[in-house]
Amino acid sequence: MLTLYDYLPSQNAYKIRLLLSHLDLPCQQHYVSIFEGEGQRDAFLAINPTGAVPALRLEDGRTLAESNAILIYLAEDTDYLPADRYRRATVMQWLFFEGETVQSTVATLRHWVMTGKDRKRSAEVLDGKRHGSLKTLNILNKELERNQYLGGADYTIADISVFAYAHRADEARLPLHEYPHIQRWITQIKAQSRFLDTVYPYSIDPHSGLELP
Ligand SMILES: N[C@@H](CCC(=O)N[C@@H](CS)C(=O)NCC(=O)O)C(=O)O
């Protein structure tokens, strides 16, 4: 069976849980207490050299890290990753956007706000993150005005990836309600078969107020 190295409040890990749910694939979970430094121990660094979740252990023992790489692996030969060369590249386009832009803006700001770390950051740093987050939401809103889903007419792992943090942007004190096309897209994703609605707040982990090691 597959093993997901997981931390429940992680929306990067939620991406994998959501795809596994759509695919109805069984998987065992191994929880990693990232704020207590468990990710930095040798045993986990052997699985993911960055020390971050999610990571996946395949049935044959090989391991894989980076949420978007795991999505690509699991989605191969399914409707969630198109075979067509151009359409596949547009899925990658949005996966790279997610990894580079969504994670460093909306996801980071949400983490800080939800764990109280925003109070330890300077106004200048917070303003920068907020500005970057609003720019990210604007890009997504415009794209979703043009297209039903990211890059086209079909729901793919590009949507799963970006959805993970984008649909929780209000938890970063961002005005998600001001983006009508993102709202429409969220509603459509929530209506997908075997959608997984369970999201965990950082507050379930008493250690989440610590800075990551
Ligand atoms: N780019 C990575 C980011 C993973 C990441 O930042 N994971 C967080 C939880 S959401 C983590 O485990 N952080 C612990 C650390 O970086 O030490 C991905 O997409 O998987």
The ligand as a Gaussian input file, in Angstrom:
#p B3LYP/6-31G(d) Opt

LIG

0 1
 N        7.252000      22.891000      -2.133000
 C        6.880000      21.920000      -1.153000
 C        6.533000      22.628000       0.145000
 C        6.266000      21.669000       1.272000
 C        6.109000      22.396000       2.597000
 O        6.453000      23.579000       2.742000
 N        5.576000      21.676000       3.554000
 C        5.430000      22.223000       4.895000
 C        4.064000      21.884000       5.434000
 S        2.806000      22.660000       4.473000
 C        6.484000      21.570000       5.765000
 O        6.508000      20.370000       5.900000
 N        7.367000      22.373000       6.341000
 C        8.394000      21.877000       7.199000
 C        9.736000      22.338000       6.785000
 O        9.867000      22.981000       5.735000
 O       10.685000      22.038000       7.518000
 C        5.724000      21.081000      -1.667000
 O        4.998000      21.549000      -2.549000
 O        5.548000      19.928000      -1.212000

